Amino acid sequence: PTPTPTPTPAQDFSLTISPASVTVNRAGGTAVYAVTITRSGGFSAGVNLSVTSGLPSGTTSTFSPNPATNSSTLNISVPSSVAHGTYAFTVTGNGGSPTVTRTATANLVKSQAK
């Protein structure tokens, strides 16, 4: 009988963001998150990270490093002009060939407190 080939695990990764929520005071400031990339199936490509939705106008987000291998630090600069409230945002990572795309979400809270 023909031996059954062992299926090759699909190259994949998952994203996690911690902490789940960061609060910035009324005057504005920088929210810092850690983005962790968990690889599986021999996935070895760099992962390009971006904030794809949810952040209020006026904020700027930067990832260091980007593309990332295992982890990246996300800094979101929040000016005082941003209205107070809770903003759920989505980080999207993609990489590899064929391209694998995964997302993770977290919250940015703009406080009324000084």
VENURVEN-V456006 format. One line per field, one symbol per residue. ss: DSSP state (@ for helix, = for strand, . for the rest). psi: psi as a letter, one per 40 degrees, with the letter a starting at -180 (. if undefined). burial: I if it has 9 or more other ideal C-beta (glycine too) atoms within 8 Angstrom, else O. A space follows every 50 residues. Layout:
ss->???
psi->???
burial->???
This chain:
ss->...........=======..====....============......==== ===......=====...=..========......===========....= ==========....
psi->ihihihhhihhiiiiihiidhhhhideiahhhihhhhhiifeheiihhii heidiihdiihihhihiiddiihhhhhhidehiiihhhihhhhiiihihh hiiiiiihhhiei.
burial->OOOOOOOOOOIIIIIOIOOOIIOIIIOIOOIIIIIIIOIIIOIOOOIIIO IOOIIIOOIOIOIOOIIIOOIIIIIIIIOOOIOOOOIOIIIIIIIIOOOI OIIIIIIIIIIOOO
